[in-house]
Amino acid sequence: MKLTGRDAIAYFNKPDATRTGLLIYGPDAMRVALRRQEVIAALIGPEGEGEMRLTRIPASELRKDKVMLNDAIKAQGFFPGPRVAFVEDVTDTLAKPIIAALEDWQPGDAQVIVTAGQLTARSALRKFFEGHRNAYATAIYAEPPSRAEIEQVLNKAGVKEIDRDAMEDLTVLSRELDPGDFRQTIEKLALYKIGDASPVISLDVENCAPASSEAVVDDVLNIVAEGRTSEIGPVMAKLTAQGINPVTLCIGATRHFRTLHAASCDPGGAASGIGRVRPPVFGPRRDRMVRQAQGWGVNKLETALSLLTETDLTLRSAGQRAPAMALVERALIRLAMLSKR
């Protein structure tokens, strides 16, 4: 039988221990792995693996021993409770031994959980699970989680109360991060709120969200965007000591000023524009960038982007002889001075 939509989400959370098996397949290995972890944990409980009620069978081992899955299904352990035989990362080449084991399945045997990559509609394995009266097949696609899935992750982590703005921030974040990183962020948020009964707010999300890839150069970019020319030299010395690549710094500056330009060009104003940028900008950093965009204006930001493009081309030029970091520092000083005009 097929499992789709809300029915699939509900089943992952509370699977039926009397079922013969479940096939989870899809192109995103991380998403598939998270779902099978969720199902197996719900079936055997936190002590199940320690009580040897979980048998893991790599696809490579099943190829060598075709009856390994059948033996795992029938084996009886020392501890009572549901048992699971998990076959990982299979392809249709293993359809025959898996189908044979499931056809021999009897009530009381271990439930079979199978994970696979993308399977076509003609896949023998997929057809068997979809046509089985007591087994399920579900496809996991590389798409952002729904509101219900986000709420489920929050509830499991113990985050019960969250305000509307923070929920919107988490929804945006769920689309930018891969599923594993998003769940880790939720777990971090739950730990962050231990002992605090107040609802989660946007600032809490910002404090727990992963740092952006350009966070290491944020200080100097804010100094430049705010026209604090005298502070550029000392910060650049620190970045040089940390081994920051000049091209990386130039790219970071270009991204920053492109964001400001996009915000400044938005018909709804800079605040509305910052709200549309991807990856999202949270909390105080968002407010700071709104002020920067408003202070610069479209014309000066276009001049700034031209200067940064010219600097980037010079850095990549084969005939360039001047020290690369000095070229970037000169460009940043010129930008800081431009902001004051």
C-alpha positions as CSV (number, residue, x, y, z in Angstrom):
1,M,0.0,0.0,0.0
2,K,1.1,3.5,-0.7
3,L,1.6,6.1,2.1
4,T,1.4,9.7,1.2
5,G,1.0,13.2,2.6
6,R,-0.3,13.5,6.2
7,D,-0.9,9.8,6.4
8,A,2.8,9.2,5.9
9,I,3.8,11.8,8.5
10,A,1.3,10.2,11.0
11,Y,2.7,6.7,10.4
12,F,6.3,7.8,10.8
13,N,5.4,9.1,14.2
14,K,3.3,6.1,15.3
15,P,4.0,3.0,13.1
16,D,2.0,-0.2,13.3
17,A,4.1,-3.0,14.9
18,T,1.9,-5.6,13.2
19,R,2.8,-4.6,9.7
20,T,5.0,-6.8,7.5
21,G,7.3,-4.0,6.4
22,L,7.9,-0.5,5.1
23,L,9.8,0.7,2.0
24,I,11.2,4.2,2.2
25,Y,12.7,5.5,-1.0
26,G,13.7,8.8,-2.5
27,P,16.6,10.8,-4.1
28,D,17.7,12.6,-0.9
29,A,19.6,10.1,1.3
30,M,19.5,12.4,4.3
31,R,15.7,12.8,4.2
32,V,15.3,9.0,3.8
33,A,17.6,8.3,6.7
34,L,15.9,10.7,9.0
35,R,12.5,9.0,8.3
36,R,13.7,5.5,8.8
37,Q,15.4,6.5,12.1
38,E,12.1,8.0,13.2
39,V,10.1,4.8,12.3
40,I,12.6,2.4,13.8
41,A,12.9,4.4,17.1
42,A,9.1,4.5,17.3
43,L,8.8,0.7,16.7
44,I,11.5,-0.6,19.1
45,G,11.8,2.3,21.6
46,P,15.0,3.8,23.0
47,E,16.3,0.5,24.4
48,G,15.5,-1.6,21.4
49,E,19.0,-1.5,19.8
50,G,20.7,-2.3,23.2
51,E,18.3,-5.2,23.6
52,M,19.3,-6.5,20.2
53,R,15.8,-6.1,18.7
54,L,17.3,-4.4,15.7
55,T,19.2,-6.2,13.0
56,R,21.0,-4.0,10.5
57,I,21.8,-5.6,7.1
58,P,23.8,-3.6,4.6
59,A,22.9,-4.2,1.0
60,S,26.4,-5.5,0.2
61,E,26.0,-8.2,2.8
62,L,22.6,-9.3,1.5
63,R,24.1,-9.7,-1.9
64,K,26.6,-12.1,-0.5
65,D,24.0,-14.1,1.6
66,K,20.6,-14.1,0.0
67,V,18.9,-15.7,3.1
68,M,20.3,-13.2,5.6
69,L,17.1,-11.2,5.7
70,N,14.9,-14.3,6.1
71,D,17.1,-15.4,9.0
72,A,16.9,-12.0,10.7
73,I,13.1,-11.9,10.4
74,K,12.7,-15.3,12.0
75,A,15.4,-15.0,14.7
76,Q,14.1,-14.7,18.3
77,G,15.9,-12.6,20.8
78,F,16.2,-12.7,24.6
79,F,14.2,-9.6,25.2
80,P,10.5,-9.2,24.6
81,G,9.1,-6.5,22.3
82,P,8.8,-5.6,18.6
83,R,11.8,-6.5,16.4
84,V,13.0,-4.8,13.2
85,A,15.2,-6.1,10.4
86,F,16.6,-3.1,8.6
87,V,18.0,-3.3,5.0
88,E,19.9,-0.2,4.0
89,D,20.5,1.5,0.6
90,V,19.1,-1.3,-1.6
91,T,18.6,-1.2,-5.4
92,D,16.2,-3.3,-7.5
93,T,18.9,-5.9,-7.9
94,L,18.0,-7.1,-4.4
95,A,14.3,-7.3,-5.1
96,K,14.2,-11.1,-5.3
97,P,15.7,-12.0,-1.8
98,I,13.7,-9.2,-0.2
99,I,10.4,-10.2,-1.8
100,A,11.1,-13.9,-0.9
101,A,11.7,-13.0,2.8
102,L,8.5,-10.9,3.0
103,E,6.4,-13.6,1.3
104,D,7.6,-16.0,4.1
105,W,6.7,-13.4,6.8
106,Q,4.4,-14.5,9.6
107,P,2.8,-12.6,12.5
108,G,5.3,-12.3,15.3
109,D,8.3,-12.0,12.9
110,A,10.4,-8.9,12.8
111,Q,9.1,-6.0,10.8
112,V,11.2,-5.3,7.7
113,I,12.3,-1.7,7.0
114,V,13.9,-1.2,3.6
115,T,15.5,2.1,2.4
116,A,16.4,2.8,-1.2
117,G,17.3,5.7,-3.5
118,Q,15.1,6.8,-6.4
119,L,12.9,3.9,-7.7
120,T,10.9,4.2,-10.9
121,A,7.3,3.1,-11.2
122,R,8.5,-0.1,-12.9
123,S,10.7,-1.1,-9.9
124,A,9.9,-4.6,-8.8
125,L,10.6,-3.7,-5.2
126,R,8.3,-0.7,-5.2
127,K,5.5,-2.6,-7.0
128,F,5.7,-5.4,-4.4
129,F,5.4,-3.1,-1.4
130,E,2.7,-0.9,-3.0
131,G,0.7,-4.0,-3.8
132,H,1.2,-5.8,-0.5
133,R,-1.9,-5.9,1.8
134,N,0.2,-5.6,5.0
135,A,3.1,-3.5,4.0
136,Y,3.7,0.2,3.0
137,A,5.8,2.1,0.5
138,T,6.4,5.8,0.8
139,A,8.4,8.2,-1.3
140,I,10.5,11.0,0.3
141,Y,11.1,13.9,-2.0
142,A,13.6,16.8,-1.7
143,E,11.1,19.4,-0.7
144,P,10.8,21.7,2.3
145,P,8.9,20.4,5.3
146,S,5.3,21.3,5.7
147,R,4.0,23.4,8.6
148,A,2.7,20.1,10.2
149,E,6.2,18.5,9.9
150,I,7.8,21.5,11.5
151,E,5.4,21.4,14.4
152,Q,6.0,17.7,14.8
153,V,9.8,18.3,15.0
154,L,9.2,21.1,17.6
155,N,6.9,18.9,19.7
156,K,9.4,16.1,19.7
157,A,12.1,18.4,20.9
158,G,9.8,19.7,23.6
159,V,9.3,23.2,22.2
160,K,5.6,23.8,22.9
161,E,5.0,27.6,22.6
162,I,6.3,29.7,19.8
163,D,5.1,33.1,18.6
164,R,4.0,33.7,15.0
165,D,7.1,35.6,13.9
166,A,9.4,33.0,15.2
167,M,7.4,30.3,13.5
168,E,7.8,32.2,10.2
169,D,11.5,32.5,10.8
170,L,11.7,28.7,11.4
171,T,9.7,28.0,8.2
172,V,12.2,30.1,6.2
173,L,15.1,28.4,7.9
174,S,13.7,24.9,7.1
175,R,13.9,25.8,3.4
176,E,17.5,26.9,3.6
177,L,19.0,24.1,5.7
178,D,19.2,20.4,5.0
179,P,16.9,18.3,7.2
180,G,19.7,17.2,9.5
181,D,20.9,20.7,10.2
182,F,17.4,21.9,10.7
183,R,16.6,19.2,13.3
184,Q,19.9,20.1,15.1
185,T,18.8,23.7,15.2
186,I,15.5,22.8,16.8
187,E,17.3,20.6,19.4
188,K,19.6,23.5,20.1
189,L,16.6,25.8,20.4
190,A,15.0,23.4,22.9
191,L,18.1,23.3,25.0
192,Y,18.4,27.1,24.8
193,K,14.8,27.5,26.2
194,I,15.3,25.0,29.1
195,G,14.1,26.8,32.3
196,D,12.4,29.5,30.3
197,A,8.6,29.2,30.1
198,S,8.1,32.2,27.8
199,P,7.2,31.5,24.1
200,V,10.0,31.2,21.5
201,I,10.6,34.5,19.8
202,S,12.5,35.6,16.7
203,L,15.6,36.5,18.8
204,D,15.7,33.0,20.2
205,V,15.7,31.6,16.6
206,E,18.4,34.0,15.6
207,N,20.6,33.0,18.5
208,C,20.3,29.3,17.7
209,A,20.4,29.4,13.9
210,P,23.7,28.3,12.2
211,A,26.0,31.1,11.4
212,S,26.1,32.2,7.8
213,S,29.1,31.2,5.7
214,E,30.2,34.9,5.6
215,A,29.8,35.4,9.3
216,V,33.6,35.6,9.8
217,V,33.8,38.8,7.8
218,D,30.5,40.4,9.0
219,D,32.3,42.8,11.4
220,V,34.4,44.5,8.6
221,L,31.4,44.6,6.3
222,N,29.3,46.3,8.8
223,I,32.1,48.8,9.6
224,V,32.3,49.6,5.8
225,A,28.6,49.8,5.3
226,E,28.3,52.2,8.3
227,G,31.2,54.4,7.1
228,R,33.5,53.8,10.1
229,T,36.6,54.3,8.0
230,S,39.1,54.5,10.9
231,E,38.2,51.0,12.1
232,I,38.9,49.2,8.9
233,G,42.7,48.9,9.3
234,P,42.7,47.1,12.7
235,V,39.9,44.7,11.6
236,M,41.7,43.9,8.4
237,A,44.9,43.1,10.3
238,K,42.9,40.6,12.3
239,L,41.4,39.0,9.2
240,T,44.8,38.8,7.6
241,A,46.2,37.1,10.7
242,Q,43.3,34.6,10.6
243,G,44.2,33.7,7.0
244,I,41.1,35.0,5.4
245,N,41.4,34.8,1.6
246,P,41.2,38.3,-0.1
247,V,38.9,36.9,-2.9
248,T,36.6,35.4,-0.2
249,L,36.4,38.8,1.5
250,C,35.6,40.5,-1.8
251,I,32.9,38.0,-2.6
252,G,31.5,38.4,0.9
253,A,31.4,42.2,0.5
254,T,29.7,41.8,-2.9
255,R,27.0,39.6,-1.4
256,H,26.5,42.1,1.4
257,F,26.1,45.0,-0.9
258,R,23.9,43.1,-3.3
259,T,21.6,42.3,-0.4
260,L,21.5,46.0,0.5
261,H,20.8,46.9,-3.1
262,A,17.9,44.4,-3.4
263,A,16.4,45.7,-0.2
264,S,16.8,49.3,-1.3
265,C,15.1,48.6,-4.7
266,D,12.1,46.9,-3.2
267,P,8.8,48.8,-3.8
268,G,7.7,48.2,-0.3
269,G,10.9,49.8,1.2
270,A,14.1,48.4,2.7
271,A,12.4,46.6,5.5
272,S,10.2,44.7,3.1
273,G,13.1,44.0,0.8
274,I,15.3,42.5,3.6
275,G,12.4,40.2,4.5
276,R,12.6,38.7,0.9
277,V,16.3,38.0,0.7
278,R,17.6,34.4,0.7
279,P,19.2,33.1,2.8
280,P,17.1,34.9,5.4
281,V,18.4,37.6,7.8
282,F,17.2,37.4,11.4
283,G,16.7,39.7,14.4
284,P,19.1,42.6,15.1
285,R,21.2,41.8,12.0
286,R,18.1,42.3,9.9
287,D,17.4,45.7,11.5
288,R,21.0,46.7,11.1
289,M,20.9,45.9,7.4
290,V,17.7,47.8,6.9
291,R,19.3,50.9,8.3
292,Q,22.3,50.4,6.1
293,A,20.2,50.0,3.0
294,Q,18.2,53.1,3.9
295,G,21.4,55.1,4.5
296,W,23.0,54.2,1.2
297,G,20.2,54.4,-1.3
298,V,20.0,52.8,-4.7
299,N,22.5,55.0,-6.6
300,K,25.4,54.8,-4.1
301,L,24.8,51.0,-3.8
302,E,25.1,50.6,-7.6
303,T,28.4,52.5,-7.5
304,A,29.6,50.3,-4.6
305,L,28.8,47.1,-6.6
306,S,30.7,48.5,-9.6
307,L,33.7,49.2,-7.4
308,L,33.6,45.6,-6.0
309,T,33.2,44.0,-9.4
310,E,36.3,46.0,-10.6
311,T,38.2,44.8,-7.5
312,D,37.2,41.2,-8.1
313,L,38.4,41.3,-11.7
314,T,41.7,42.8,-10.7
315,L,42.2,40.1,-8.0
316,R,41.7,37.4,-10.6
317,S,43.8,39.1,-13.3
318,A,46.9,37.2,-14.3
319,G,48.9,40.5,-14.5
320,Q,48.0,41.7,-11.1
321,R,51.1,42.4,-9.0
322,A,49.9,44.4,-6.0
323,P,49.3,42.5,-2.7
324,A,45.7,41.1,-2.9
325,M,44.7,42.0,0.6
326,A,45.9,45.6,0.1
327,L,43.7,45.9,-3.0
328,V,40.7,44.7,-1.0
329,E,41.4,47.0,1.9
330,R,41.7,50.0,-0.4
331,A,38.4,49.1,-2.0
332,L,36.7,48.8,1.4
333,I,38.1,52.2,2.5
334,R,36.7,53.8,-0.6
335,L,33.3,52.2,0.0
336,A,33.3,53.5,3.6
337,M,34.1,57.0,2.4
338,L,31.4,56.7,-0.3
339,S,28.8,56.0,2.4
340,K,29.3,59.4,3.9
341,R,28.7,61.4,0.7
